[in-house]
Amino acid sequence: MYHMDSKIRYEIEFPINSSPQLLYQYISTPSGLSEWFADNVNSRGEFFTFIWNDSQEKARLASKKTGEKVKFKWVDEASKDTEYFFELHILVDELTKDVSLMVIDFAEKEEIGEAKQLWENQISDLKHLIGSV
């Protein structure tokens, strides 16, 4: 029987010079996400379709907290939740008020380095958009 390798959860944090409100627009809306996360993003209700070149993946916006975080669950062809998701948390340091974006995602063990590199590239694009370089 074919068994898919189970993926491993990882976290990666990026300092971003931005207001939480502005950053939230970029992580929670199709127009915001299409500027840095994917080539194009469409949404219908809670379902978001992420398009890269010739591939597309569908996810459900499973939870959100305005100005703080979003969680997208990847779904299968029947739009049923899979066990995998990615979360984006906006963190604000209480003392310094520094803002960072925490990414929680999953990847296969041997692909974690590559997955993190991909996020680094995407977050770099996001920082350019916000003017936080």
N, C-alpha and C positions, 0 to 999 in steps of 0.2 A: 504494500500500500504506500502511495506517495505521501510523504509527510513534509509539510512546509516547515522550514526552519523557523523557530519562534524568534521574533525580533526582540531586541533589548531596548529598554527605555533609557534615554539619556537626556541630560539637561545642559544647556549652554546659555550663558548670559552675556549680553552686549550692552555697554554703556551707550546711551543715545541722548544727545543734547536736544531735548524737545519737551514741550508740555505734554502731560499725559493725555489731555483732551485731543490734541493734534495727532499724537501717535495712535490713539484709539481709532481715529477715522481711517488710518492706513491699515489697521489689522482687522477691522470688522466689516468693512463695506466692499462690495465687488469692485467699485471704481478704485478704491484705495489699494486693495490687494493686487489689482491688475497692473499697478504701477511698479511693483517690485517683486511680488511673490510668484506670479505666473504671467504668461504672455497675455492671457485674457481670462476674465472671471465672469461667469454668468450666475445669476441666482434666481431661483423660483421658490418663494417661501423660505423655508429653512434650509433648502438644498442649494449648495454652491457647486458649480462645475469649474474646475481649474484646468486651463488649457495651456500646454507647453508644446510648441512646434506641432508635432502630429500626434501627441498623446493627450488624453484627458482623463482626469480622475474626478470622482464625485464624492462630496462630503456633506455631512449634515452639521449645521451650526447647533451643537448640542447644548452649549451654555454660553452665556455672556454676562459680563457685569460692566456697565458703562464706565469708561475711563480706566478700567482695570484689567480685564482679561476676556479672552475668547477661547472656546474649545471646539475644534472641528473633529467629528468622527468620520472616518472613511467608510463609505458604504459600498455594497456589492451591486451587481447589475440589477438586482431586484429592489434597490434602494434600502436594503436592510443593513443595519449597523454591523461593521466588523469589529474586531477587538482593538483595532489600532486607531490612534487619534493623534492630533498635534494640538498643543496648547500654547498660547502666547500670553504672557503675563507682563503687565507694566508694573515695575517696581519703583517706588520712590523712597529714597533714603530719608528717614525722619529728620536727621540733623542737617545734612548738607543739601537736601532736596534734589540730589542727583537722580536722574531717571535712567533706568535700564530696562531692557526687554529680555525676559527669560523665555527661552524656547524649550518646550518639552516635546520630544518626538521619539520615534522608534526606528531602529534600523537593524539589519542583520549584523552579527558580531563583526564580520570582516569588512563591513561597509560603513562602520560608524565614522571612521576618519573622513571618508568621502562625503558622508551625509553632513557632517559638521562643516566641511569646507563649502558645501553648497549653501548652507545657511549663512556662512560668513560672506559669501558673494552676494546673496540676496539682501542681507542686512546692510552691506556696504551700499547697495543701490538705494535702499530705503533712507540711509543717512544722507546721501546726496540729494534726494528729493526734499528732505526736511531742511537741508542746509546745515546738517550737524556733522561736519567733516573735521 
